[in-house]
Amino acid sequence: MEYIIVTTMIIGIVELLKRIKLSDWLAVATIVLAALVGGLAGYFGVEGLTVATGIVTGLAASGLVTVATRVG
């Protein structure tokens, strides 16, 4: 399970860097906001997340959306 989270997190980070290079600030804000919401979930102890794992989960979620968009 961890491999899936790490893989999608890497996709999210790569997508973030690509969007920064393209100056697509709405997409950059969306990815950063997903990481921020994940971090806040970790801060408030949602489902046993820590701040770090919450940020990773947020980045992974944005990476998953990227993969789903390209596949479907």
PDB file of N, CA, C, O and CB in Angstrom:
ATOM      1  N   MET A   1       0.809  -1.194   0.000  1.00  0.00           N
ATOM      2  CA  MET A   1       0.000   0.000   0.000  1.00  0.00           C
ATOM      3  C   MET A   1       0.858   1.267   0.000  1.00  0.00           C
ATOM      4  O   MET A   1       0.520   2.253  -0.654  1.00  0.00           O
ATOM      5  CB  MET A   1      -0.924  -0.007   1.195  1.00  0.00           C
ATOM      6  N   GLU A   2       1.970   1.232   0.737  1.00  0.00           N
ATOM      7  CA  GLU A   2       2.831   2.406   0.798  1.00  0.00           C
ATOM      8  C   GLU A   2       3.408   2.754  -0.573  1.00  0.00           C
ATOM      9  O   GLU A   2       3.616   3.927  -0.885  1.00  0.00           O
ATOM     10  CB  GLU A   2       3.959   2.176   1.794  1.00  0.00           C
ATOM     11  N   TYR A   3       3.666   1.728  -1.389  1.00  0.00           N
ATOM     12  CA  TYR A   3       4.227   1.977  -2.715  1.00  0.00           C
ATOM     13  C   TYR A   3       3.267   2.790  -3.573  1.00  0.00           C
ATOM     14  O   TYR A   3       3.689   3.658  -4.336  1.00  0.00           O
ATOM     15  CB  TYR A   3       4.563   0.657  -3.409  1.00  0.00           C
ATOM     16  N   ILE A   4       1.983   2.507  -3.445  1.00  0.00           N
ATOM     17  CA  ILE A   4       0.983   3.233  -4.215  1.00  0.00           C
ATOM     18  C   ILE A   4       0.951   4.697  -3.773  1.00  0.00           C
ATOM     19  O   ILE A   4       0.893   5.599  -4.609  1.00  0.00           O
ATOM     20  CB  ILE A   4      -0.411   2.583  -4.052  1.00  0.00           C
ATOM     21  N   ILE A   5       0.989   4.931  -2.465  1.00  0.00           N
ATOM     22  CA  ILE A   5       0.967   6.302  -1.948  1.00  0.00           C
ATOM     23  C   ILE A   5       2.216   7.062  -2.387  1.00  0.00           C
ATOM     24  O   ILE A   5       2.129   8.207  -2.830  1.00  0.00           O
ATOM     25  CB  ILE A   5       0.858   6.301  -0.409  1.00  0.00           C
ATOM     26  N   VAL A   6       3.373   6.422  -2.264  1.00  0.00           N
ATOM     27  CA  VAL A   6       4.623   7.086  -2.666  1.00  0.00           C
ATOM     28  C   VAL A   6       4.626   7.363  -4.167  1.00  0.00           C
ATOM     29  O   VAL A   6       5.052   8.436  -4.594  1.00  0.00           O
ATOM     30  CB  VAL A   6       5.847   6.220  -2.285  1.00  0.00           C
ATOM     31  N   THR A   7       4.166   6.430  -4.954  1.00  0.00           N
ATOM     32  CA  THR A   7       4.134   6.610  -6.408  1.00  0.00           C
ATOM     33  C   THR A   7       3.230   7.770  -6.799  1.00  0.00           C
ATOM     34  O   THR A   7       3.617   8.616  -7.605  1.00  0.00           O
ATOM     35  CB  THR A   7       3.664   5.326  -7.096  1.00  0.00           C
ATOM     36  N   THR A   8       2.030   7.812  -6.233  1.00  0.00           N
ATOM     37  CA  THR A   8       1.126   8.901  -6.577  1.00  0.00           C
ATOM     38  C   THR A   8       1.628  10.242  -6.024  1.00  0.00           C
ATOM     39  O   THR A   8       1.376  11.291  -6.616  1.00  0.00           O
ATOM     40  CB  THR A   8      -0.277   8.605  -6.046  1.00  0.00           C
ATOM     41  N   MET A   9       2.335  10.204  -4.893  1.00  0.00           N
ATOM     42  CA  MET A   9       2.919  11.432  -4.350  1.00  0.00           C
ATOM     43  C   MET A   9       3.986  11.969  -5.309  1.00  0.00           C
ATOM     44  O   MET A   9       4.050  13.173  -5.557  1.00  0.00           O
ATOM     45  CB  MET A   9       3.530  11.175  -2.941  1.00  0.00           C
ATOM     46  N   ILE A  10       4.809  11.090  -5.839  1.00  0.00           N
ATOM     47  CA  ILE A  10       5.837  11.508  -6.799  1.00  0.00           C
ATOM     48  C   ILE A  10       5.179  12.102  -8.038  1.00  0.00           C
ATOM     49  O   ILE A  10       5.651  13.110  -8.565  1.00  0.00           O
ATOM     50  CB  ILE A  10       6.745  10.315  -7.190  1.00  0.00           C
ATOM     51  N   ILE A  11       4.107  11.495  -8.503  1.00  0.00           N
ATOM     52  CA  ILE A  11       3.377  12.042  -9.650  1.00  0.00           C
ATOM     53  C   ILE A  11       2.847  13.430  -9.319  1.00  0.00           C
ATOM     54  O   ILE A  11       2.903  14.334 -10.153  1.00  0.00           O
ATOM     55  CB  ILE A  11       2.215  11.107 -10.057  1.00  0.00           C
ATOM     56  N   GLY A  12       2.332  13.601  -8.102  1.00  0.00           N
ATOM     57  CA  GLY A  12       1.834  14.909  -7.689  1.00  0.00           C
ATOM     58  C   GLY A  12       2.927  15.965  -7.656  1.00  0.00           C
ATOM     59  O   GLY A  12       2.708  17.096  -8.091  1.00  0.00           O
ATOM     60  N   ILE A  13       4.099  15.611  -7.146  1.00  0.00           N
ATOM     61  CA  ILE A  13       5.222  16.560  -7.094  1.00  0.00           C
ATOM     62  C   ILE A  13       5.707  16.912  -8.499  1.00  0.00           C
ATOM     63  O   ILE A  13       5.976  18.075  -8.797  1.00  0.00           O
ATOM     64  CB  ILE A  13       6.385  15.974  -6.267  1.00  0.00           C
ATOM     65  N   VAL A  14       5.816  15.904  -9.353  1.00  0.00           N
ATOM     66  CA  VAL A  14       6.241  16.161 -10.734  1.00  0.00           C
ATOM     67  C   VAL A  14       5.236  17.056 -11.444  1.00  0.00           C
ATOM     68  O   VAL A  14       5.617  17.967 -12.179  1.00  0.00           O
ATOM     69  CB  VAL A  14       6.412  14.838 -11.505  1.00  0.00           C
ATOM     70  N   GLU A  15       3.956  16.796 -11.225  1.00  0.00           N
ATOM     71  CA  GLU A  15       2.918  17.630 -11.828  1.00  0.00           C
ATOM     72  C   GLU A  15       3.014  19.064 -11.306  1.00  0.00           C
ATOM     73  O   GLU A  15       2.848  20.016 -12.068  1.00  0.00           O
ATOM     74  CB  GLU A  15       1.520  17.047 -11.539  1.00  0.00           C
ATOM     75  N   LEU A  16       3.281  19.215 -10.010  1.00  0.00           N
ATOM     76  CA  LEU A  16       3.445  20.545  -9.427  1.00  0.00           C
ATOM     77  C   LEU A  16       4.602  21.289 -10.097  1.00  0.00           C
ATOM     78  O   LEU A  16       4.454  22.448 -10.485  1.00  0.00           O
ATOM     79  CB  LEU A  16       3.685  20.440  -7.907  1.00  0.00           C
ATOM     80  N   LEU A  17       5.736  20.634 -10.232  1.00  0.00           N
ATOM     81  CA  LEU A  17       6.893  21.265 -10.863  1.00  0.00           C
ATOM     82  C   LEU A  17       6.620  21.615 -12.323  1.00  0.00           C
ATOM     83  O   LEU A  17       7.032  22.672 -12.801  1.00  0.00           O
ATOM     84  CB  LEU A  17       8.106  20.348 -10.769  1.00  0.00           C
ATOM     85  N   LYS A  18       5.926  20.727 -13.027  1.00  0.00           N
ATOM     86  CA  LYS A  18       5.592  20.987 -14.424  1.00  0.00           C
ATOM     87  C   LYS A  18       4.670  22.198 -14.545  1.00  0.00           C
ATOM     88  O   LYS A  18       4.841  23.029 -15.437  1.00  0.00           O
ATOM     89  CB  LYS A  18       4.933  19.752 -15.056  1.00  0.00           C
ATOM     90  N   ARG A  19       3.692  22.291 -13.642  1.00  0.00           N
ATOM     91  CA  ARG A  19       2.752  23.417 -13.681  1.00  0.00           C
ATOM     92  C   ARG A  19       3.438  24.735 -13.319  1.00  0.00           C
ATOM     93  O   ARG A  19       3.095  25.786 -13.860  1.00  0.00           O
ATOM     94  CB  ARG A  19       1.579  23.160 -12.726  1.00  0.00           C
ATOM     95  N   ILE A  20       4.415  24.675 -12.400  1.00  0.00           N
ATOM     96  CA  ILE A  20       5.178  25.884 -12.074  1.00  0.00           C
ATOM     97  C   ILE A  20       5.943  26.354 -13.307  1.00  0.00           C
ATOM     98  O   ILE A  20       5.966  27.548 -13.606  1.00  0.00           O
ATOM     99  CB  ILE A  20       6.156  25.624 -10.893  1.00  0.00           C
ATOM    100  N   LYS A  21       6.566  25.426 -14.021  1.00  0.00           N
ATOM    101  CA  LYS A  21       7.322  25.780 -15.225  1.00  0.00           C
ATOM    102  C   LYS A  21       6.410  26.377 -16.286  1.00  0.00           C
ATOM    103  O   LYS A  21       6.815  27.286 -17.010  1.00  0.00           O
ATOM    104  CB  LYS A  21       8.046  24.550 -15.787  1.00  0.00           C
ATOM    105  N   LEU A  22       5.177  25.875 -16.385  1.00  0.00           N
ATOM    106  CA  LEU A  22       4.226  26.385 -17.373  1.00  0.00           C
ATOM    107  C   LEU A  22       3.476  27.625 -16.892  1.00  0.00           C
ATOM    108  O   LEU A  22       2.655  28.179 -17.624  1.00  0.00           O
ATOM    109  CB  LEU A  22       3.236  25.307 -17.730  1.00  0.00           C
ATOM    110  N   SER A  23       3.755  28.059 -15.666  1.00  0.00           N
ATOM    111  CA  SER A  23       3.079  29.204 -15.051  1.00  0.00           C
ATOM    112  C   SER A  23       1.568  29.014 -14.979  1.00  0.00           C
ATOM    113  O   SER A  23       0.810  29.972 -15.132  1.00  0.00           O
ATOM    114  CB  SER A  23       3.396  30.470 -15.824  1.00  0.00           C
ATOM    115  N   ASP A  24       1.133  27.783 -14.747  1.00  0.00           N
ATOM    116  CA  ASP A  24      -0.288  27.473 -14.564  1.00  0.00           C
ATOM    117  C   ASP A  24      -0.595  27.607 -13.073  1.00  0.00           C
ATOM    118  O   ASP A  24      -0.639  26.616 -12.344  1.00  0.00           O
ATOM    119  CB  ASP A  24      -0.646  26.023 -15.100  1.00  0.00           C
ATOM    120  N   TRP A  25      -0.804  28.834 -12.638  1.00  0.00           N
ATOM    121  CA  TRP A  25      -0.888  29.117 -11.211  1.00  0.00           C
ATOM    122  C   TRP A  25      -2.135  28.547 -10.555  1.00  0.00           C
ATOM    123  O   TRP A  25      -2.121  28.267  -9.357  1.00  0.00           O
ATOM    124  CB  TRP A  25      -0.844  30.590 -10.989  1.00  0.00           C
ATOM    125  N   LEU A  26      -3.208  28.370 -11.310  1.00  0.00           N
ATOM    126  CA  LEU A  26      -4.406  27.755 -10.730  1.00  0.00           C
ATOM    127  C   LEU A  26      -4.139  26.298 -10.374  1.00  0.00           C
ATOM    128  O   LEU A  26      -4.545  25.837  -9.307  1.00  0.00           O
ATOM    129  CB  LEU A  26      -5.595  27.855 -11.706  1.00  0.00           C
ATOM    130  N   ALA A  27      -3.467  25.576 -11.247  1.00  0.00           N
ATOM    131  CA  ALA A  27      -3.127  24.179 -10.961  1.00  0.00           C
ATOM    132  C   ALA A  27      -2.128  24.099  -9.814  1.00  0.00           C
ATOM    133  O   ALA A  27      -2.229  23.209  -8.969  1.00  0.00           O
ATOM    134  CB  ALA A  27      -2.553  23.490 -12.215  1.00  0.00           C
ATOM    135  N   VAL A  28      -1.166  25.019  -9.774  1.00  0.00           N
ATOM    136  CA  VAL A  28      -0.191  25.044  -8.672  1.00  0.00           C
ATOM    137  C   VAL A  28      -0.916  25.265  -7.357  1.00  0.00           C
ATOM    138  O   VAL A  28      -0.649  24.575  -6.373  1.00  0.00           O
ATOM    139  CB  VAL A  28       0.877  26.152  -8.894  1.00  0.00           C
ATOM    140  N   ALA A  29      -1.837  26.228  -7.335  1.00  0.00           N
ATOM    141  CA  ALA A  29      -2.598  26.506  -6.115  1.00  0.00           C
ATOM    142  C   ALA A  29      -3.430  25.306  -5.695  1.00  0.00           C
ATOM    143  O   ALA A  29      -3.556  25.027  -4.503  1.00  0.00           O
ATOM    144  CB  ALA A  29      -3.501  27.718  -6.317  1.00  0.00           C
ATOM    145  N   THR A  30      -3.997  24.598  -6.653  1.00  0.00           N
ATOM    146  CA  THR A  30      -4.816  23.424  -6.349  1.00  0.00           C
ATOM    147  C   THR A  30      -3.982  22.324  -5.702  1.00  0.00           C
ATOM    148  O   THR A  30      -4.412  21.718  -4.720  1.00  0.00           O
ATOM    149  CB  THR A  30      -5.484  22.895  -7.622  1.00  0.00           C
ATOM    150  N   ILE A  31      -2.799  22.062  -6.239  1.00  0.00           N
ATOM    151  CA  ILE A  31      -1.935  21.015  -5.692  1.00  0.00           C
ATOM    152  C   ILE A  31      -1.435  21.406  -4.302  1.00  0.00           C
ATOM    153  O   ILE A  31      -1.426  20.586  -3.384  1.00  0.00           O
ATOM    154  CB  ILE A  31      -0.741  20.750  -6.635  1.00  0.00           C
ATOM    155  N   VAL A  32      -1.019  22.662  -4.157  1.00  0.00           N
ATOM    156  CA  VAL A  32      -0.547  23.133  -2.851  1.00  0.00           C
ATOM    157  C   VAL A  32      -1.684  23.091  -1.837  1.00  0.00           C
ATOM    158  O   VAL A  32      -1.471  22.728  -0.681  1.00  0.00           O
ATOM    159  CB  VAL A  32       0.026  24.568  -2.959  1.00  0.00           C
ATOM    160  N   LEU A  33      -2.881  23.458  -2.259  1.00  0.00           N
ATOM    161  CA  LEU A  33      -4.033  23.413  -1.353  1.00  0.00           C
ATOM    162  C   LEU A  33      -4.349  21.981  -0.924  1.00  0.00           C
ATOM    163  O   LEU A  33      -4.707  21.746   0.230  1.00  0.00           O
ATOM    164  CB  LEU A  33      -5.262  24.040  -2.024  1.00  0.00           C
ATOM    165  N   ALA A  34      -4.219  21.026  -1.840  1.00  0.00           N
ATOM    166  CA  ALA A  34      -4.440  19.624  -1.479  1.00  0.00           C
ATOM    167  C   ALA A  34      -3.439  19.175  -0.419  1.00  0.00           C
ATOM    168  O   ALA A  34      -3.806  18.480   0.529  1.00  0.00           O
ATOM    169  CB  ALA A  34      -4.335  18.724  -2.723  1.00  0.00           C
ATOM    170  N   ALA A  35      -2.187  19.568  -0.577  1.00  0.00           N
ATOM    171  CA  ALA A  35      -1.169  19.229   0.420  1.00  0.00           C
ATOM    172  C   ALA A  35      -1.456  19.924   1.745  1.00  0.00           C
ATOM    173  O   ALA A  35      -1.278  19.332   2.809  1.00  0.00           O
ATOM    174  CB  ALA A  35       0.230  19.614  -0.086  1.00  0.00           C
ATOM    175  N   LEU A  36      -1.902  21.180   1.684  1.00  0.00           N
ATOM    176  CA  LEU A  36      -2.222  21.934   2.899  1.00  0.00           C
ATOM    177  C   LEU A  36      -3.397  21.309   3.649  1.00  0.00           C
ATOM    178  O   LEU A  36      -3.363  21.185   4.873  1.00  0.00           O
ATOM    179  CB  LEU A  36      -2.539  23.392   2.552  1.00  0.00           C
ATOM    180  N   VAL A  37      -4.420  20.922   2.924  1.00  0.00           N
ATOM    181  CA  VAL A  37      -5.570  20.275   3.560  1.00  0.00           C
ATOM    182  C   VAL A  37      -5.144  18.950   4.193  1.00  0.00           C
ATOM    183  O   VAL A  37      -5.587  18.615   5.292  1.00  0.00           O
ATOM    184  CB  VAL A  37      -6.706  20.042   2.531  1.00  0.00           C
ATOM    185  N   GLY A  38      -4.299  18.208   3.513  1.00  0.00           N
ATOM    186  CA  GLY A  38      -3.775  16.973   4.097  1.00  0.00           C
ATOM    187  C   GLY A  38      -2.979  17.238   5.364  1.00  0.00           C
ATOM    188  O   GLY A  38      -3.109  16.513   6.351  1.00  0.00           O
ATOM    189  N   GLY A  39      -2.149  18.286   5.335  1.00  0.00           N
ATOM    190  CA  GLY A  39      -1.377  18.655   6.523  1.00  0.00           C
ATOM    191  C   GLY A  39      -2.272  19.073   7.674  1.00  0.00           C
ATOM    192  O   GLY A  39      -2.013  18.718   8.823  1.00  0.00           O
ATOM    193  N   LEU A  40      -3.325  19.825   7.377  1.00  0.00           N
ATOM    194  CA  LEU A  40      -4.274  20.222   8.418  1.00  0.00           C
ATOM    195  C   LEU A  40      -5.012  19.012   8.994  1.00  0.00           C
ATOM    196  O   LEU A  40      -5.272  18.947  10.196  1.00  0.00           O
ATOM    197  CB  LEU A  40      -5.282  21.231   7.858  1.00  0.00           C
ATOM    198  N   ALA A  41      -5.343  18.065   8.134  1.00  0.00           N
ATOM    199  CA  ALA A  41      -5.979  16.838   8.619  1.00  0.00           C
ATOM    200  C   ALA A  41      -5.050  16.103   9.578  1.00  0.00           C
ATOM    201  O   ALA A  41      -5.491  15.565  10.594  1.00  0.00           O
ATOM    202  CB  ALA A  41      -6.365  15.921   7.440  1.00  0.00           C
ATOM    203  N   GLY A  42      -3.768  16.084   9.247  1.00  0.00           N
ATOM    204  CA  GLY A  42      -2.792  15.470  10.139  1.00  0.00           C
ATOM    205  C   GLY A  42      -2.644  16.244  11.438  1.00  0.00           C
ATOM    206  O   GLY A  42      -2.500  15.648  12.505  1.00  0.00           O
ATOM    207  N   TYR A  43      -2.680  17.557  11.355  1.00  0.00           N
ATOM    208  CA  TYR A  43      -2.556  18.403  12.544  1.00  0.00           C
ATOM    209  C   TYR A  43      -3.697  18.149  13.522  1.00  0.00           C
ATOM    210  O   TYR A  43      -3.496  18.125  14.736  1.00  0.00           O
ATOM    211  CB  TYR A  43      -2.527  19.882  12.147  1.00  0.00           C
ATOM    212  N   PHE A  44      -4.884  17.961  12.983  1.00  0.00           N
ATOM    213  CA  PHE A  44      -6.046  17.722  13.833  1.00  0.00           C
ATOM    214  C   PHE A  44      -6.261  16.240  14.143  1.00  0.00           C
ATOM    215  O   PHE A  44      -7.249  15.882  14.784  1.00  0.00           O
ATOM    216  CB  PHE A  44      -7.279  18.284  13.175  1.00  0.00           C
ATOM    217  N   GLY A  45      -5.350  15.379  13.696  1.00  0.00           N
ATOM    218  CA  GLY A  45      -5.386  13.964  14.052  1.00  0.00           C
ATOM    219  C   GLY A  45      -6.450  13.144  13.363  1.00  0.00           C
ATOM    220  O   GLY A  45      -6.922  12.151  13.917  1.00  0.00           O
ATOM    221  N   VAL A  46      -6.836  13.537  12.169  1.00  0.00           N
ATOM    222  CA  VAL A  46      -7.847  12.789  11.433  1.00  0.00           C
ATOM    223  C   VAL A  46      -7.293  11.424  11.042  1.00  0.00           C
ATOM    224  O   VAL A  46      -6.242  11.329  10.408  1.00  0.00           O
ATOM    225  CB  VAL A  46      -8.306  13.571  10.179  1.00  0.00           C
ATOM    226  N   GLU A  47      -7.994  10.389  11.419  1.00  0.00           N
ATOM    227  CA  GLU A  47      -7.629   9.008  11.067  1.00  0.00           C
ATOM    228  C   GLU A  47      -6.188   8.661  11.409  1.00  0.00           C
ATOM    229  O   GLU A  47      -5.568   7.851  10.719  1.00  0.00           O
ATOM    230  CB  GLU A  47      -7.855   8.778   9.597  1.00  0.00           C
ATOM    231  N   GLY A  48      -5.655   9.254  12.446  1.00  0.00           N
ATOM    232  CA  GLY A  48      -4.308   8.928  12.888  1.00  0.00           C
ATOM    233  C   GLY A  48      -3.194   9.473  12.019  1.00  0.00           C
ATOM    234  O   GLY A  48      -2.055   9.018  12.128  1.00  0.00           O
ATOM    235  N   LEU A  49      -3.494  10.443  11.152  1.00  0.00           N
ATOM    236  CA  LEU A  49      -2.462  11.040  10.304  1.00  0.00           C
ATOM    237  C   LEU A  49      -1.592  11.986  11.121  1.00  0.00           C
ATOM    238  O   LEU A  49      -2.065  12.620  12.064  1.00  0.00           O
ATOM    239  CB  LEU A  49      -3.099  11.789   9.114  1.00  0.00           C
ATOM    240  N   THR A  50      -0.327  12.076  10.755  1.00  0.00           N
ATOM    241  CA  THR A  50       0.529  13.139  11.268  1.00  0.00           C
ATOM    242  C   THR A  50       0.524  14.248  10.230  1.00  0.00           C
ATOM    243  O   THR A  50      -0.031  14.075   9.145  1.00  0.00           O
ATOM    244  CB  THR A  50       1.992  12.626  11.564  1.00  0.00           C
ATOM    245  N   VAL A  51       1.130  15.377  10.543  1.00  0.00           N
ATOM    246  CA  VAL A  51       1.186  16.473   9.576  1.00  0.00           C
ATOM    247  C   VAL A  51       1.925  16.018   8.319  1.00  0.00           C
ATOM    248  O   VAL A  51       1.483  16.283   7.201  1.00  0.00           O
ATOM    249  CB  VAL A  51       1.878  17.716  10.193  1.00  0.00           C
ATOM    250  N   ALA A  52       3.044  15.335   8.508  1.00  0.00           N
ATOM    251  CA  ALA A  52       3.843  14.885   7.355  1.00  0.00           C
ATOM    252  C   ALA A  52       3.072  13.885   6.495  1.00  0.00           C
ATOM    253  O   ALA A  52       3.052  14.006   5.270  1.00  0.00           O
ATOM    254  CB  ALA A  52       5.159  14.252   7.831  1.00  0.00           C
ATOM    255  N   THR A  53       2.443  12.906   7.127  1.00  0.00           N
ATOM    256  CA  THR A  53       1.689  11.930   6.335  1.00  0.00           C
ATOM    257  C   THR A  53       0.456  12.563   5.716  1.00  0.00           C
ATOM    258  O   THR A  53       0.001  12.127   4.659  1.00  0.00           O
ATOM    259  CB  THR A  53       1.283  10.735   7.199  1.00  0.00           C
ATOM    260  N   GLY A  54      -0.088  13.583   6.358  1.00  0.00           N
ATOM    261  CA  GLY A  54      -1.212  14.303   5.764  1.00  0.00           C
ATOM    262  C   GLY A  54      -0.810  15.036   4.499  1.00  0.00           C
ATOM    263  O   GLY A  54      -1.537  15.024   3.505  1.00  0.00           O
ATOM    264  N   ILE A  55       0.368  15.684   4.540  1.00  0.00           N
ATOM    265  CA  ILE A  55       0.871  16.376   3.347  1.00  0.00           C
ATOM    266  C   ILE A  55       1.125  15.377   2.225  1.00  0.00           C
ATOM    267  O   ILE A  55       0.776  15.623   1.070  1.00  0.00           O
ATOM    268  CB  ILE A  55       2.168  17.158   3.672  1.00  0.00           C
ATOM    269  N   VAL A  56       1.734  14.254   2.574  1.00  0.00           N
ATOM    270  CA  VAL A  56       1.986  13.203   1.577  1.00  0.00           C
ATOM    271  C   VAL A  56       0.674  12.703   1.003  1.00  0.00           C
ATOM    272  O   VAL A  56       0.572  12.481  -0.204  1.00  0.00           O
ATOM    273  CB  VAL A  56       2.777  12.029   2.198  1.00  0.00           C
ATOM    274  N   THR A  57      -0.324  12.524   1.842  1.00  0.00           N
ATOM    275  CA  THR A  57      -1.628  12.056   1.372  1.00  0.00           C
ATOM    276  C   THR A  57      -2.267  13.077   0.440  1.00  0.00           C
ATOM    277  O   THR A  57      -2.876  12.703  -0.562  1.00  0.00           O
ATOM    278  CB  THR A  57      -2.557  11.772   2.560  1.00  0.00           C
ATOM    279  N   GLY A  58      -2.135  14.365   0.759  1.00  0.00           N
ATOM    280  CA  GLY A  58      -2.665  15.405  -0.124  1.00  0.00           C
ATOM    281  C   GLY A  58      -1.979  15.419  -1.474  1.00  0.00           C
ATOM    282  O   GLY A  58      -2.637  15.533  -2.508  1.00  0.00           O
ATOM    283  N   LEU A  59      -0.651  15.303  -1.468  1.00  0.00           N
ATOM    284  CA  LEU A  59       0.091  15.237  -2.737  1.00  0.00           C
ATOM    285  C   LEU A  59      -0.268  13.976  -3.512  1.00  0.00           C
ATOM    286  O   LEU A  59      -0.385  14.000  -4.737  1.00  0.00           O
ATOM    287  CB  LEU A  59       1.611  15.280  -2.479  1.00  0.00           C
ATOM    288  N   ALA A  60      -0.442  12.879  -2.790  1.00  0.00           N
ATOM    289  CA  ALA A  60      -0.817  11.624  -3.449  1.00  0.00           C
ATOM    290  C   ALA A  60      -2.189  11.746  -4.083  1.00  0.00           C
ATOM    291  O   ALA A  60      -2.418  11.228  -5.176  1.00  0.00           O
ATOM    292  CB  ALA A  60      -0.799  10.458  -2.452  1.00  0.00           C
ATOM    293  N   ALA A  61      -3.096  12.420  -3.412  1.00  0.00           N
ATOM    294  CA  ALA A  61      -4.437  12.601  -3.969  1.00  0.00           C
ATOM    295  C   ALA A  61      -4.387  13.427  -5.252  1.00  0.00           C
ATOM    296  O   ALA A  61      -5.085  13.122  -6.219  1.00  0.00           O
ATOM    297  CB  ALA A  61      -5.359  13.275  -2.941  1.00  0.00           C
ATOM    298  N   SER A  62      -3.560  14.476  -5.260  1.00  0.00           N
ATOM    299  CA  SER A  62      -3.446  15.267  -6.481  1.00  0.00           C
ATOM    300  C   SER A  62      -2.775  14.461  -7.589  1.00  0.00           C
ATOM    301  O   SER A  62      -3.121  14.611  -8.761  1.00  0.00           O
ATOM    302  CB  SER A  62      -2.660  16.556  -6.214  1.00  0.00           C
ATOM    303  N   GLY A  63      -1.827  13.614  -7.229  1.00  0.00           N
ATOM    304  CA  GLY A  63      -1.209  12.727  -8.223  1.00  0.00           C
ATOM    305  C   GLY A  63      -2.181  11.705  -8.752  1.00  0.00           C
ATOM    306  O   GLY A  63      -2.145  11.363  -9.934  1.00  0.00           O
ATOM    307  N   LEU A  64      -3.052  11.211  -7.892  1.00  0.00           N
ATOM    308  CA  LEU A  64      -4.076  10.241  -8.323  1.00  0.00           C
ATOM    309  C   LEU A  64      -5.051  10.876  -9.302  1.00  0.00           C
ATOM    310  O   LEU A  64      -5.459  10.243 -10.276  1.00  0.00           O
ATOM    311  CB  LEU A  64      -4.843   9.685  -7.108  1.00  0.00           C
ATOM    312  N   VAL A  65      -5.423  12.118  -9.047  1.00  0.00           N
ATOM    313  CA  VAL A  65      -6.312  12.830  -9.972  1.00  0.00           C
ATOM    314  C   VAL A  65      -5.627  12.998 -11.320  1.00  0.00           C
ATOM    315  O   VAL A  65      -6.266  12.849 -12.361  1.00  0.00           O
ATOM    316  CB  VAL A  65      -6.718  14.210  -9.397  1.00  0.00           C
ATOM    317  N   THR A  66      -4.344  13.305 -11.311  1.00  0.00           N
ATOM    318  CA  THR A  66      -3.587  13.450 -12.563  1.00  0.00           C
ATOM    319  C   THR A  66      -3.594  12.147 -13.342  1.00  0.00           C
ATOM    320  O   THR A  66      -3.830  12.147 -14.551  1.00  0.00           O
ATOM    321  CB  THR A  66      -2.138  13.888 -12.280  1.00  0.00           C
ATOM    322  N   VAL A  67      -3.336  11.031 -12.659  1.00  0.00           N
ATOM    323  CA  VAL A  67      -3.322   9.719 -13.319  1.00  0.00           C
ATOM    324  C   VAL A  67      -4.709   9.388 -13.867  1.00  0.00           C
ATOM    325  O   VAL A  67      -4.839   8.932 -15.003  1.00  0.00           O
ATOM    326  CB  VAL A  67      -2.856   8.615 -12.333  1.00  0.00           C
ATOM    327  N   ALA A  68      -5.732   9.615 -13.066  1.00  0.00           N
ATOM    328  CA  ALA A  68      -7.099   9.295 -13.500  1.00  0.00           C
ATOM    329  C   ALA A  68      -7.514  10.127 -14.711  1.00  0.00           C
ATOM    330  O   ALA A  68      -8.226   9.643 -15.591  1.00  0.00           O
ATOM    331  CB  ALA A  68      -8.087   9.523 -12.351  1.00  0.00           C
ATOM    332  N   THR A  69      -7.068  11.373 -14.748  1.00  0.00           N
ATOM    333  CA  THR A  69      -7.385  12.241 -15.873  1.00  0.00           C
ATOM    334  C   THR A  69      -6.738  11.741 -17.159  1.00  0.00           C
ATOM    335  O   THR A  69      -7.341  11.776 -18.231  1.00  0.00           O
ATOM    336  CB  THR A  69      -6.937  13.667 -15.583  1.00  0.00           C
ATOM    337  N   ARG A  70      -5.501  11.277 -17.032  1.00  0.00           N
ATOM    338  CA  ARG A  70      -4.785  10.816 -18.227  1.00  0.00           C
ATOM    339  C   ARG A  70      -5.274   9.456 -18.698  1.00  0.00           C
ATOM    340  O   ARG A  70      -5.259   9.174 -19.896  1.00  0.00           O
ATOM    341  CB  ARG A  70      -3.293  10.752 -17.951  1.00  0.00           C
ATOM    342  N   VAL A  71      -5.707   8.610 -17.767  1.00  0.00           N
ATOM    343  CA  VAL A  71      -6.177   7.276 -18.140  1.00  0.00           C
ATOM    344  C   VAL A  71      -7.574   7.356 -18.748  1.00  0.00           C
ATOM    345  O   VAL A  71      -7.847   6.734 -19.774  1.00  0.00           O
ATOM    346  CB  VAL A  71      -6.177   6.338 -16.916  1.00  0.00           C
ATOM    347  N   GLY A  72      -8.438   8.108 -18.123  1.00  0.00           N
ATOM    348  CA  GLY A  72      -9.838   8.144 -18.547  1.00  0.00           C
ATOM    349  C   GLY A  72     -10.121   9.349 -19.309  1.00  0.00           C
ATOM    350  O   GLY A  72     -11.253   9.549 -19.749  1.00  0.00           O
TER     351      GLY A  72
END
